[in-house]
Amino acid sequence: MKPISRREFLAVGAVGAAAVGVGLNRNEAEPRAATGAIAGGRYITSYYQFTDQAVRTLARGALPNGPEYLHIFVQSYSDTAPRPQPVRVVQSCGPSFKYGYAFDLNKYPSWKEASDDQLKAWAIEFRASALDASGRADYFAFNEMPDEAPEHPELRRKIAGWLRYLYSAGGGPNLRGVFYFTQHNLNPAKWIGQSDELWEVLDDTCDLVVGEHFESGKFVARNTPRQIADLFDILPRWMVASGDPRRIRIARDKYAVLSSTYYGPKSTNWAGLRTDQASPDDLKRYLTTLVSATRMSEFGKRRIVFSPLQTFNLDARLYPVLAEVIKADRCGKRE
C-alpha cells in the first residue's frame, strides 16, 4: 500500500448515508456465513511495511505462537526479486508468523490496457520471486484495489482474473493472498454493477481482505469508539446485506480493518500522530482506542491490521508501544 489516497473523515458522511440507504441497523438479523478458509477461532494480526526491529519487538512482547494465532507481515519493494532475509526474520519467530510479498499495482502502469496473457506473464514472474527457494513467501498481497475500480465492473473482472493467476499460474504451490481495499473502496454507494466474479475469487484465493482506514489523532479524539466501530462496519454490513454467500463469508471470516500506526515528525498521507504533538502516552491512548473500536465491531472480533511499521521518519518508539497495546488486547493473549 503506497502512501496515497489516505483520507480522514471527509468521505464518512457519504459512506454513512450509503449505509443508511441499505437499511441496516446493528440489531438486524443477518445470514450465517459458511465456514471459510481461516474460520475456526483463530486470532489474526497483520502488518504492512515493517522493519526487523518491529517484527522482533512484537514477537518478543506481544504475539504468541499456536494453532489459534496467525500473524502476517507484508512488505513492498521497489523491484520484484526474491527476499530471503525478511522472509527468514518473520518465519524464524515461529509457526504462526507468515511473510506476505506485496504485488504492487503501481509497478504495472499499463495494466488496464494489458491483455490477459500479459497479466498472466506478470503474475508468473512475480510468483517465481515470491516462491524462490532462497526465501519462500507464505502469501502474496494485492496492493491495492484502485479507487475507481468499484465504479467500473470491467476493472474488477480484470483484477479477479489477475488474482487467480497470482494464486496458481505457472505451476508450483498455490499462494494464498491478502487483499487491500483503499478507503475510497469502502463506500457502498461507489459500487456499480455486479461484482460476483471478484467476490468469488477473493473468497477462493485470499485469507484476509483488508479495508484501509488511516485515521489521525484528531479523528480519534473527536469520535467515540462506538462511532468509529460503526464506521468500520459500513462495508462488511453492506456485504452481509447483499445475501451473497461469498460476500457474507468474507465479511464474517476474512474482513479486517487496517488502522494507521504512523508516528513521526511530519503530517503525511499515513495520518496517525506527529511526534511534536503527541507523546508516547498519547500514542498508546490513540492505538488503544482504535483497538477498542475494532473489537466493538462485530466484524473485528478476531482480526486487526496495522500500517506502517516502516516508512520515512517513522519513530521507532512506536514498536514497544504497539506491542504493549496488542499484548493488552485479547488478540495477544492466550485465554
N, C-alpha and C positions, 0 to 999 in steps of 0.2 A: 504494500500500500504506500504509494508515493504521497508525500505530504501536500496534497492539493484537494480542492473541493471540500475543505473542512468547514462546515457551517455550525454556528452555535444554535441559538434558539429561533433564528429568523424564520425558518420554514415550519416551525412547530404548529403555528396557527392553522396553516393549510392542511398539515398532516392530521391534526386533531379533528378538523372539520370533516376530513375524509373518513376518519374512523367513526364519527357520529353518523355520517351518511350510511355507513354499513349497518348501523342499527345495533351496535354491540353495547353491552354493559358487563361489568365484571362478574355478575351473578348469573348470566345466562348459561343454560345447559349447552354443552358442546359435545361433538362426536368424540369417541375414544380413538386414539391412534393405535395403529398396529405396532408390533414390536419392530424397532429399527435396528440398524447395524450396531449402534452404540447404546441401545437401551439396556436396562438391567441394573440401574442404580449406580453407575459409575459417576464420580465427580470429575469434571473436566475443566482444566485451565488451559489457556493458550496465550501466546505472546508473539507479537510481531516486531521484528528488529531487536536484536539482543547482543550483548557482549558476553564473553566468557565469564567475567566477574558477575554479571547479572544472573546467569544460569547457576553458577556455583553458590551464590548467596541464597537464591530461592531454594535450591536443592538442599542446602545445609540447614536452612532455618525455617522452611515453610511447607515444602511439598513432599509428601510421603510417597513411597512406593507401595504397590499392592494391586491386586486384580481389580479393585474398585476405583482406581485412580488412573487418569490419563492426562499427561502434560505435553502439549505440542508447542514446540518453539519453531517459529517460521522466520526465515531470513531471505531478504532480497539482495541482489548484487548487480553491479553494472554490466556484467557479462554472464554468459552461461557456460560454466565449467564445473567439473567435479569439485566438491568442497569437503574433503576428508577431515580437515581439522575441526570445524564446528560440529560436524556430524559426531565425531568422537567425543567432543566435550559434552554434548547433550546426552548421547546414548550411554556414556560412562556413568551417568548419575543414577542409573537403574532402569529396570524394565518398563516402568511407567513413563519414562521420558522419551519423547519421539521428536525427530527432526523433520521439519517441513521445508522443502525447497520451493521458493516462490517463482511462479511462472508469471512474469510481469508483462501485462498487455502493452505498456508503453514502449517496449522493445520492438514491437511489430506495428509501426505506424500505418502500414498499408493493409492491415488485416481485414478491414471492411470490404475491400475490393478483391481480396485474395481468393483463389479457387479452393475448393475442398481439398484437392491434392496438396496445395501449398500449406494449408492448415495442418494437414496430417504430417507433412515433412517437418514442419517446425516442432510439432509435438514429439515426433520420433527423435529429433535432435536433442530436445530438452530431456526426454526420458533417458537417453544414453548417458547424459551427465548425472542426472539425479540417481540413476541406478548403478553408477560406476562402482566397481568392486573396491576402490580405494576409500569409499565413504558413501554407503548406500543410504539414500533418504528413505524415511518411512512414509512421507506424504508429499504430494505436490500441493501448492497453494495457489489458487487462481486469484490474481491480484490485478485488477479488481473489475467488477461489472461496471461498464461506463455509465455515467449519469444519464445519458439519453436512452439507454437500452430498454427501460420499461415502456417507453413510448413507441418502440419500433420492434414489432414481432420478428422481422427478418433478422435483426441483430441477435435477438435472443435465440433463434434457431441456430444461427452460426456458432454462438457460444456453446450451445448444447452439444453440437457435433464436435467441437474442439475439446470439450470436457471428456467425451468418450475416447478421443484419441490420446489425451493426456493420461487417461486411466489405463489403456492397454495397447496402444498402437506400437507396432514394430517388434512385438514379442517380449519375452521376459515376464516377470511377475507383474500382476496388476498393482497399480499405485493409487491408493485412495487419496481423496482430496479434502482440502479446506477451501471454502469459497467465501469471498468477501463481497458484500453489498455496500456501496457507498451510502452516505447519509441521504443523498437525493433519491436513491432507490427505495428508501423506506416509506415513502409517501404512497399509499394505495391509490390515490387519485391519479398518479402518474402512469399506472399500469394500464396499457391499452391493448385490447385484443386478448386472445387466448395464449397461454404460456405452458400448455400441458407438457410439451416436449422438454422444456427447461426444467420444470419441477420433477419430471420423471428421471431425467439424467442426474440432477442434483441428488435425488434420493438414491439412485443406483450407485453413484460414484463417490459421494462425499460423506464424511463422518461428522463434519462441522460446517455449518452455514452461519456466517457472521454478519451482523448488522452493525455498521460503524456509527458510533456516537462520540464525537470529540467535543467534550464539554469543558468550558472554562470554569475557573473558580467562582466567577460572578454568577454564572448559570447555576451552579450547585448551591451557592449561598442563598439565592432568591427563590429556590424551589424546595419543597419538602421531599423526602424520599418517596412518599406515595405519589406525588406529582411526577417525579422522574420515572418511577415504575410504570405509571400509566403511559408515559411517552414511549418507554421501551417496549410496551406491549402492543403498540399500534399495528406494526406489520404482522407479527405472529397471530394476533387475533383475527386480522383480515384473512390470513391464510387458513385458519381454522374455519372461519365463516364461509369459505368457498365450498366446503363439503367435499373437496378433492382429497382422497385418502393420502396421496403423495404429499400435498402441502400440509395436511394435518400431521403426518408423521414427522416432517421436517420441523414444523413448529414445536411439536412435543418432545422430540428426541434429539434434534440436531441444532436448532437455532440457538445462537448465543450473542449477547450484546458485547461490543467492544467499547471500552472506556479509555480516555486519554490518561497516560502516565507522564506526560511531559512536565519536566521541572527544570527550568533553565532561565537564562538571563534576558531572553527576548520573547516578544509576542510572536507566535508562529501559527501556521495553519493546524498544528497539532493541538492548539488550545492548551488545556492544563493550567499550570501555575508558573508564575515567574519567581525566581529566587530572590529578587529585590523587593518583592511584595508579599511573600509568603514564607514562613519558617517551616522547618521540617515538621513541627507540630501541626501547622496549618495543612501541610500536605497529608499528614495522617488523617486529619478530620475529613478532608476532601475525599480521599480514597475510601475511607470507612463509609461515608455517605453513599458513594457510588456502589459499593458492595452491598450495603443495606438495601438500596433501591433495587438492585438486581435480584436479590433474594426475595423481595416482596413481589416481584413479577412471577406469575405462575409459570412463565417460560424460562426463568432464570434460576430455578431452584438448584440445579446441579452443574450449570455451565457458566463460565465467565472468561472474558478475554481482555487483555491489556495491551496497549501500544502507545508510545515506543519505549523500548528498553535500550535503544541505541539511536542517537541522532546527534547532529552538530550541537555542541554546547550543552548536552544533557548532563545534569549534575548527578554524580554517582551516589550522592546521599539518598537518592530515590530508592536504591536497591534494598537497604535494610528496612526502610520504612514500609515499602511494599511487602516485603517478606513478613514483617510484623502484622500487617493488616490481613494478609492471606492466612497466616497461622491462626489468627483470632477468629477468622471465618471458618465455618464448619467444613468448607471445601479443603482446608488444610489440616484437618484433624481426623484421626480415626475415632469412630464412635462405637 
